[in-house]
């Protein structure tokens, strides 16, 4: 995979993550606020920054959103 395609994949992953956050929080503004606020479930890290750092971080944020969607906060 080239750097350019890796960046594209990362950008696509972030778009999908934002879409999932919008679904979970039911509107774009609530999703945006959550993505930019330190999250207890990520040890105080900011979800959007954590997701941008690596594919593993993106997966962790996605798992947390799934847990929130199902009502599991711990």
N, C-alpha and C positions, 0 to 999 in steps of 0.2 A: 504494500500500500504506500503510495506517495504521500508526502507531507500535505499536498493540496487536497487529496482525497480524504486524508485523516481529518483535516480541518473541516471539510464539508460534512463528514460524518459527525463530528463533534457539534457543529452548528445544527445539524438535523436533530441530533439527540437533545439539544437544549430546547429546540422548538417543540419537540414531542413532550419534553418534561414540562414546559410552560403550559401546553395544552392539557396535560394530565392535572396540573395544579389548578387550572381554570375549572376543570370538571369537578375536582374534589371540593374546591371552595365556592363553586357555582358562579363566579364572575371574575373577569380579568383583573380588576383592581385588588380584590382580596388575594388573588393568587400572586400578583406582583408584590404586594406588601409581605406576604408570607415568604416568598422567595428571597426577599432582601432583609429579612429580620433573623437574628440568631435563633437557631432552633435547639430546644432542649434535647430532642432525639438525635441531634448531630453533635452533641457535646458543646453546644454554644456556637457552632460554626454557622455561617450564613449559607443557606441552601444553594443559592445560585452560584456563589463563588466556589463552594465545595464541588458542585457539579461540573464547573468549568475546569477544575484542576485535573481531573482524570476521569476515565471511563468508569473506574470503580466508584469514584465519588458520585457520578451521575446515577449509577445503579443504586447506591445507598440512599440518595435523595428520593429516587423512584420508590424504593421499598418503604421509606417513611411515609410518602404520600399514600401508598396503598394501605398502610396501617391506619393512618388518619381516616381514610375513606371507610374503613371497616370499624372504626371506633376504638382502635387499640392504640393508646397513647404512650405506653411504656415499653 
